[in-house]
Amino acid sequence: MNTYFGLLAEFDGRGELPLEEVAPRYFGISARTASARAGAQALPVPAYRAGDSQKAPWLVSAVDLAQYLDKRRAEAHEMWRMVNC
């Protein structure tokens, strides 16, 4: 299954995902920590605000997140292959 389509299914078809929902599940950090890191662009994927307001929520593209997850999976697979083959 394609990671991108899996994310779309998980997030009800939304292509732009709220960081507060993504961070705990995929980055293992709280929404508050993720927000601080987003402001410093210190997350593993780009985060942005759709509006100019400081109150606008941070968003992450499902495409960017899927690419990140696919890369991490490939790295894990390569490590597993080195240990087990």
C-alpha positions in Angstrom: 0.0 0.0 0.0 1.2 3.5 -0.8 2.2 5.4 2.3 0.6 8.6 1.0 -2.8 7.0 0.4 -2.6 5.4 3.8 -2.1 8.8 5.4 -5.0 10.2 3.4 -7.2 7.4 4.7 -6.0 7.9 8.3 -6.6 11.6 8.2 -10.0 11.5 6.4 -8.7 12.6 3.0 -6.9 15.7 4.2 -3.7 16.5 2.2 -2.5 19.0 4.8 -2.3 17.6 8.3 -2.4 19.4 11.6 1.0 19.2 13.3 -0.7 18.6 16.6 -2.2 15.3 15.3 1.0 14.2 13.5 3.6 15.0 16.1 2.7 12.5 18.9 2.0 9.7 16.5 4.9 10.0 14.0 7.6 12.1 15.7 7.0 10.9 19.3 6.8 14.4 20.7 4.0 16.5 22.2 2.1 19.0 20.1 3.6 21.8 22.2 7.2 20.6 21.6 6.4 20.1 17.9 5.0 23.7 17.7 8.2 25.1 19.1 10.3 23.0 16.8 8.2 24.0 13.8 8.9 27.7 14.5 12.6 26.9 14.3 12.1 24.6 11.3 13.7 21.8 13.4 11.2 19.0 12.4 12.1 16.2 10.0 9.5 17.6 7.5 8.6 21.2 6.6 5.9 22.7 8.7 4.0 25.9 7.8 1.1 28.0 8.7 -1.6 28.6 6.1 -2.4 32.0 7.5 -0.3 35.0 8.6 -1.6 34.8 12.1 0.5 33.4 15.0 -2.7 31.6 16.0 -3.0 29.7 12.7 -2.2 26.0 13.3 1.0 24.5 12.0 0.4 22.1 9.1 2.5 19.4 7.5 2.0 18.1 3.9 0.8 14.5 3.7 3.2 14.2 0.7 6.2 15.3 2.8 5.3 13.1 5.7 4.8 10.1 3.4 8.2 10.6 1.8 9.8 10.9 5.3 8.1 7.7 6.5 9.2 5.9 3.3 12.8 7.0 3.8 12.8 5.9 7.4 11.3 2.5 6.4 14.0 2.0 3.7 16.7 2.9 6.3 15.3 0.3 8.7 15.0 -2.3 6.0 18.6 -1.8 5.0 19.8 -2.1 8.6 17.7 -5.2 9.1 19.1 -6.7 5.9 22.7 -6.0 7.1 22.0 -7.8 10.4 20.0 -10.7 9.0 21.4 -11.6 5.7 
